[in-house]
Amino acid sequence: MNKSQKVNSKLIWMDNYFENDLGKESKNKNIGYSAGAGIGIKHELTELSVNYDYNRSANSGSHQGTVKLKLLF
């Protein structure tokens, strides 16, 4: 296989087709990173956790935060 050839891939899952063309012109030039932090607290029968995630690429960034409260009984 040389650099000018294209690779066509197809994924079949539950009667659905997902196609992807891989070749010289379709290379992804974006580099991204993900960072996150979380903390959890447990007191007797109660658990509380707070998490934060940040995803960054060359074109955009996204934030996601979660708060979970768990009552054990």
URSULNOR-V36826 format. One record per backbone hydrogen bond with DSSP energy under -1.0 kcal/mol. NH is the residue of the N-H (numbers start at 1). CO is the residue of the C=O. Records with the same first field share a line. If there is no record, write none. Layout:
BEGIN
NH: CO + CO
END
This chain:
BEGIN
5: 2
7: 22
9: 20
11: 18
13: 16
16: 13
18: 11
20: 9
22: 7
33: 56
35: 54
37: 52
39: 50
41: 48
43: 46
46: 43
47: 70
48: 41
49: 68
50: 39
51: 66
52: 37
53: 64
54: 35
55: 62
56: 33
57: 60
62: 55
64: 53
66: 51
68: 49
70: 47
72: 45
END
